[in-house]
Amino acid sequence: MAAKPRVHEIASELGVDSKIALAKLKELGEFVKSPSSTIEPPVARKLRAALEADGAGSPAAAPAAAPASSGASRPAAARPGAAR
């Protein structure tokens, strides 16, 4: 018998946030409390199919690396009095 996967496992497998997976399950009429809840294998298949249909499983849908903040890409400025 197949093990029952957790919602967060499926979400990470597809590269989506757990909140998105929970919202999709609610949309599909499934009651799930939290990302650590287990779901039955048929429900897991239905969730994977629904998320992939929305484009969540494709590499193009994976969020790109967040742009660096204005100060993160520059080297740190020397502090006054700091030895080099």
Buried (B, 14 or more C-beta within 10 A) or exposed (E): EEEEBBBBBBBBBBBBBBEBBBEBBEEEEBEBEEBEBEBEEEBBEBBBEBBEEBEBBEEEBEEEEEEEEEEEEEEEEEEEEEEE
